[in-house]
């Protein structure tokens, strides 16, 4: 499978893990806390094969940038966390950087 496929799944699992970590309320709710740990472990199981096919620095930048954007969007819509226009602009820059890296990176 494509390195981009593995990276996309890793990003989605990392976002889900962070979402469940927030729901765990500092591990007060053990079910959500354990779910977050499982999702993070699965995330790395998909991240590892992507490292074989994509440059590590570019891949990590896309993974972390897309995760930041995904969590910010979830926080805004699900947890009703506010974002100022300036914050939204900087999140847009992160997203633009991740898209730009994706468009200019070839698999090995």
Steps between C-alpha positions, in 0.01 A plus 500: 500500500596861454697686763241776474225252589687388812571861595134600458383216724769589758381862502136401546589261784713765671214752481257241637744412781532864600121543486450204734777628727304824539183300572687302767525820709856436608440122514212551745294295256717192459304370199578806291854506633566141396334563164741789442800276576376233258445760228848647552655151475307432180614837370864399532431164337390691189764772533788249493441355150453850361855577619625240252352685205504872582773738621491511880520878545228573248281220629528610862423860403185394316396264783538760772356786293193305391453382859508859626241607246276199567508548877436873469194433284369233738560728798311780332196295395479229767636668812390853402851637547535844347755595239583860418530605137876523550514145634289376207740675263802328650323164493432571132872556448575164663248332271645677196848380597384140540325510162805657337730235642263228384488640146877528468610168653559183302490150645823303494 
